[in-house]
Amino acid sequence: MIFHANQLLRENLTTLEVYTPIVPFEVLSRRLGLPPDQIVKLDANENPYGPAPAVGEALAEFGYYHIYPDPQQTELREALAGYAGVPAQNILPAHGADEMLDYLCRLFLRPGDAIIDCPPTFGMYSFDAQLSGGYVIDIWRKAGYGVDVEAVKAAVLASAADQDSVPQVKILFLTSPNNPSGTWLPDDELAQLLALPVMVVLDEAYVEFANYASRADWVLAHDNLVVLRTFSKAAGIAGLRLGYGICPIWLMDELWKFKQPYNVNVAATVAGLASLRDLAYLRSIVETLKTERTRLSALLATIPYLRPQPSEANFVLCHVDGRDALDVKRSLEQRGILVRHYKKPGLDNCIRISVGRPEQTDRLVETLRAI
């Protein structure tokens, strides 16, 4: 018998569905034959204004990149406590919110356990669950992209009642505002779901752009709730990978034992602290983008083949009618405008457009009309 090292791999990896990220900016620039300053990048929900000027200054002035970071991120957690309105002891900084997703799945899921996912939504929930050997139970969203609360309840309670023949549901992943629909999860629905015997992970990556308040402080009253936040969107430092989880104290005790000691690098910490010292800038940019979202949505509604959906995030999902959404995406791309295309259940023939600067919106709409 010939031995191959790949025989040692976990069997479930052969069926793992690969997560498809956005193609890097520099790769697209070369592919399109266009310099970066001629590309309108509206495909990844990034902040088109970038970080506060104070971030670049702080990174340039910092003189201790040769020293390992504080494994407990003490200063950053204290600053985040003031921003998020929860005690520092409930906050765990991470290498992007994605790292928190990975930790949570590995902490709670044994092979054969399950999560509930509510597609169409962010693909990393199902990816990380499967990576940990878990099952994914899909409870599809209703028309209008609201969560099917009754169906989620039924699935969790069925799991709790028959743990021998049904995979045990450990985690319910929710996103508010949801990506890619921009939908808000109402307080009363969240409260109903928190009454279930399951860990609820509420991803608030886009919450700064919503016309509703964060539920970060709900963690203090619910020992089965984790809220995830990020610096990638509102703070404009997606490339530095900085996120954080707001967790009940009992879970924080486990996370401190579980996490990598130097999971957040020094540059991300410096940038995060500088962002939090200049909240006036951050909030002004958020308001600018919210205003532009309103204008973008109104202009998209004038395009005969697009049906923009209401959004509480920094993007607008559009159903494409009477023509192929992929053709629309490719036609825009050939002209240096990048949007996200979807062709899957719940998102058949759709494009998602990030909110850009006003001049980017104008170029996008002009091109949509021309094609």
C-alpha positions in Angstrom: 0.0 0.0 0.0 1.4 3.4 -1.0 1.1 6.1 1.6 0.1 9.6 0.6 0.2 12.3 3.3 -3.1 13.7 2.1 -4.7 10.6 3.6 -4.1 12.3 7.0 -6.5 15.2 6.2 -9.9 15.3 7.8 -12.4 13.7 5.6 -15.0 16.6 5.8 -12.5 18.9 4.0 -13.2 17.2 0.7 -16.8 18.6 0.7 -16.0 22.0 2.1 -17.4 24.8 -0.1 -14.7 27.3 -0.8 -15.4 30.9 0.2 -15.0 33.2 -2.8 -13.4 36.6 -1.8 -13.3 39.7 -3.9 -10.5 39.8 -6.4 -7.7 42.1 -5.2 -7.7 45.7 -6.5 -4.2 45.5 -8.1 -5.1 42.2 -9.9 -8.2 43.9 -11.5 -6.2 46.9 -12.4 -3.8 44.8 -14.4 -6.6 42.7 -15.9 -8.5 45.7 -17.1 -5.5 47.6 -18.3 -6.5 50.6 -16.3 -4.6 52.6 -13.7 -6.1 52.4 -10.2 -7.2 56.0 -10.2 -9.5 55.3 -13.2 -11.3 52.4 -11.5 -14.5 52.9 -9.5 -14.4 50.1 -6.9 -17.9 49.5 -5.6 -17.8 45.7 -5.1 -16.6 45.1 -1.5 -18.4 47.6 0.7 -15.2 49.4 1.6 -15.2 53.0 2.8 -14.2 55.1 -0.3 -12.9 57.9 2.0 -10.4 55.6 3.8 -9.2 56.1 7.3 -9.1 59.4 9.3 -6.0 61.5 8.5 -5.0 60.9 12.1 -4.5 57.2 11.4 -1.7 57.7 8.8 0.0 60.2 11.2 -0.2 57.8 14.1 1.2 54.9 12.0 4.1 57.1 10.8 4.9 58.3 14.3 4.7 55.0 16.2 8.2 53.8 17.0 7.8 50.3 18.5 6.9 48.0 15.6 9.8 45.8 16.7 8.1 45.0 20.0 5.4 42.3 20.4 1.9 43.7 20.9 0.0 43.6 24.2 -1.7 40.2 24.2 -4.7 41.6 26.1 -5.0 44.8 24.0 -5.6 46.8 27.2 -5.6 50.3 25.8 -7.7 49.4 22.7 -10.3 47.6 24.8 -10.6 50.6 27.1 -11.1 52.9 24.1 -13.6 50.5 22.6 -15.5 50.4 25.9 -16.2 54.1 25.5 -17.2 53.8 21.9 -19.4 50.7 22.2 -20.9 51.5 25.6 -20.0 48.3 27.3 -17.3 47.4 29.9 -13.8 46.7 28.6 -14.0 43.3 30.3 -16.6 42.2 27.8 -14.6 43.1 24.7 -12.1 40.9 22.8 -10.2 42.5 19.8 -9.5 40.2 16.9 -7.7 40.0 13.6 -10.9 41.1 11.8 -14.4 39.9 12.9 -13.6 36.8 10.8 -11.2 35.6 13.5 -14.0 35.8 16.1 -16.2 33.7 13.8 -13.5 31.1 13.6 -13.0 31.1 17.4 -16.7 30.8 18.1 -17.2 27.8 15.8 -14.2 26.0 17.2 -15.3 26.7 20.8 -18.9 25.5 20.4 -19.0 23.0 17.5 -18.0 19.4 17.8 -18.1 17.3 14.6 -21.7 16.7 13.9 -23.1 19.8 15.7 -24.9 22.4 13.7 -25.4 26.1 13.2 -28.4 27.8 11.8 -27.6 30.2 8.9 -30.2 32.6 7.4 -29.3 32.9 3.7 -28.9 34.9 1.7 -26.3 36.3 4.0 -22.5 36.5 4.6 -20.8 33.3 3.4 -18.2 33.0 6.2 -20.7 31.7 8.8 -21.3 28.5 6.9 -17.6 28.3 5.8 -16.3 28.4 9.4 -18.9 26.0 10.6 -18.0 23.4 8.0 -14.3 24.0 8.7 -15.0 23.0 12.3 -16.8 19.8 11.2 -20.3 21.2 11.8 -23.5 21.0 9.8 -25.2 24.0 8.4 -29.0 24.2 8.7 -30.3 26.9 6.3 -33.4 28.8 7.3 -34.0 30.9 4.2 -35.1 34.5 4.6 -38.6 35.5 3.7 -39.6 37.8 0.8 -38.0 41.2 1.6 -35.1 39.4 3.3 -36.5 39.3 6.8 -35.5 36.5 9.1 -38.1 33.6 9.3 -38.3 33.7 13.1 -40.9 31.0 13.4 -38.9 28.6 11.2 -35.7 29.3 13.2 -37.6 28.6 16.5 -38.9 25.3 15.1 -35.4 24.2 14.0 -33.8 25.0 17.3 -36.5 23.4 19.4 -36.6 20.2 17.2 -32.8 20.0 17.8 -33.2 20.4 21.5 -36.0 17.8 21.7 -34.2 15.1 19.7 -30.5 15.3 20.3 -29.9 11.6 19.3 -31.1 11.7 15.7 -31.0 15.5 14.9 -27.7 17.5 14.8 -27.6 19.7 17.9 -27.9 23.3 17.0 -25.3 25.3 19.0 -25.1 28.7 17.2 -27.5 30.9 15.4 -25.8 33.4 13.1 -27.6 36.7 12.4 -26.5 39.8 10.6 -28.0 43.3 11.1 -27.9 45.1 8.8 -27.7 41.9 6.7 -25.2 41.5 3.9 -26.0 41.6 1.0 -29.6 42.8 1.5 -29.1 45.7 3.9 -32.0 44.4 6.0 -32.4 45.4 9.7 -33.4 42.8 12.3 -36.1 44.3 14.6 -35.6 44.4 18.3 -38.6 42.2 19.0 -37.5 39.5 16.6 -34.0 39.4 18.2 -35.6 39.2 21.6 -37.6 36.1 20.5 -34.5 34.4 19.1 -32.5 35.1 22.3 -35.1 33.1 24.3 -34.0 30.0 22.4 -31.4 27.5 23.9 -28.7 28.5 21.5 -25.8 30.9 21.2 -26.8 33.9 19.1 -24.1 35.6 17.2 -25.2 39.0 15.9 -22.9 40.5 13.3 -23.0 44.3 13.3 -20.3 45.0 10.7 -22.5 47.7 9.1 -24.4 49.0 12.1 -22.8 52.5 12.0 -24.7 53.1 8.7 -28.1 52.1 10.1 -30.8 54.4 11.3 -31.1 52.2 14.4 -29.0 51.6 17.5 -26.5 48.9 18.1 -27.5 46.0 20.4 -24.0 45.8 21.9 -25.3 46.5 25.4 -27.8 43.6 25.1 -24.8 41.3 25.8 -24.9 42.5 29.4 -28.4 41.1 29.9 -28.1 37.9 27.7 -25.5 35.3 28.4 -26.2 33.6 25.1 -25.4 36.7 22.9 -22.2 37.7 21.1 -22.1 40.9 19.1 -19.4 41.3 16.4 -18.1 44.7 15.2 -15.4 45.8 12.8 -13.2 48.7 11.9 -13.3 47.7 8.2 -16.4 49.6 7.1 -17.0 52.9 9.0 -13.4 53.4 10.1 -12.0 52.6 6.7 -9.2 50.3 7.6 -10.3 47.0 6.1 -6.7 46.3 5.0 -5.4 46.2 8.5 -7.9 43.6 9.7 -9.3 44.8 13.0 -12.5 43.7 14.6 -13.8 42.8 18.0 -16.4 40.7 19.8 -18.6 41.9 22.6 -19.2 38.8 24.8 -20.7 37.7 28.1 -18.2 37.4 30.9 -18.4 33.6 31.1 -17.4 33.4 27.5 -14.6 35.9 27.8 -13.0 33.6 30.3 -12.9 30.9 27.7 -11.7 33.1 24.9 -8.7 34.4 26.9 -7.6 30.8 27.2 -8.4 30.0 23.6 -7.2 32.9 21.5 -3.7 33.3 19.9 -1.7 35.6 22.3 -0.6 38.1 19.6 -3.7 37.9 17.4 -4.0 41.7 16.8 -0.9 43.3 15.3 0.6 46.6 16.4 -0.2 48.5 13.3 -3.9 47.6 13.5 -4.0 48.6 17.2 -2.3 52.0 16.5 -4.8 52.6 13.6 -7.8 51.6 15.7 -6.8 53.8 18.6 -6.3 56.8 16.2 -9.7 56.2 14.7 -11.4 56.2 18.1 -9.6 59.4 19.1 -11.2 61.1 16.0 -14.8 60.1 16.3 -15.9 63.4 14.9 -14.3 62.5 11.6 -15.6 59.0 11.6 -19.2 60.1 12.3 -19.0 62.8 9.6 -17.9 60.3 7.0 -20.7 57.9 8.1 -23.3 60.7 7.6 -21.8 61.6 4.3 -22.2 58.0 3.1 -25.7 57.7 4.5 -26.7 60.8 2.5 -25.0 59.4 -0.6 -26.8 56.1 -0.1 -30.2 57.9 -0.3 -29.1 59.7 -3.5 -27.7 56.4 -5.0 -30.9 54.5 -4.3 -33.0 57.2 -5.9 -30.8 57.3 -9.0 -30.7 53.5 -9.3 -34.6 53.5 -9.2 -34.5 55.6 -12.4 -32.7 52.8 -14.3 -35.4 50.8 -16.0 -33.8 47.3 -15.5 -32.9 47.8 -11.8 -35.0 47.3 -8.7 -33.0 48.7 -5.7 -33.8 47.3 -2.3 -34.1 49.4 0.9 -30.8 49.3 2.8 -29.5 50.2 6.2 -25.9 49.5 5.2 -23.3 51.2 2.9 -24.5 49.3 -0.1 -27.6 48.8 -2.2 -28.8 45.4 -3.5 -30.5 45.5 -6.9 -32.6 42.9 -8.7 -31.9 43.1 -12.4 -35.1 42.7 -14.6 -35.2 41.8 -18.3 -31.5 41.2 -18.8 -28.6 39.2 -17.4 -27.1 40.7 -14.2 -23.7 39.1 -15.1 -23.7 41.0 -18.4 -24.4 44.2 -16.5 -21.5 43.5 -14.1 -19.2 42.7 -17.0 -20.2 45.7 -19.1 -19.5 48.0 -16.0 -16.2 46.2 -15.4 -15.0 46.8 -19.0 -15.6 50.5 -18.3 -13.6 50.4 -15.0 -16.6 50.1 -12.6 -16.7 47.2 -10.2 -19.8 45.8 -8.6 -20.7 42.5 -7.0 -22.7 39.9 -8.9 -25.0 37.2 -7.5 -26.6 34.2 -9.1 -27.8 31.9 -6.3 -31.0 31.1 -4.4 -32.5 34.3 -3.0 -30.2 36.4 -5.0 -30.9 35.2 -8.6 -29.8 37.8 -11.1 -28.7 40.5 -8.7 -25.9 43.0 -8.3 -24.8 44.7 -5.1 -23.4 48.3 -5.3 -21.3 49.8 -2.5 -21.9 53.4 -1.7 -19.1 55.5 -3.1 -18.2 59.2 -3.4 -20.7 61.4 -5.3 -18.5 61.5 -8.4 -18.3 57.7 -8.4 -22.1 57.5 -8.1 -22.5 59.9 -11.1 -20.1 57.8 -13.2 -21.9 54.6 -12.3 -25.3 55.9 -13.1 -24.2 57.5 -16.4 -22.7 54.2 -17.4 -25.7 52.1 -16.3 -27.8 54.3 -18.6 -25.4 54.0 -21.5 -25.3 50.2 -21.4 
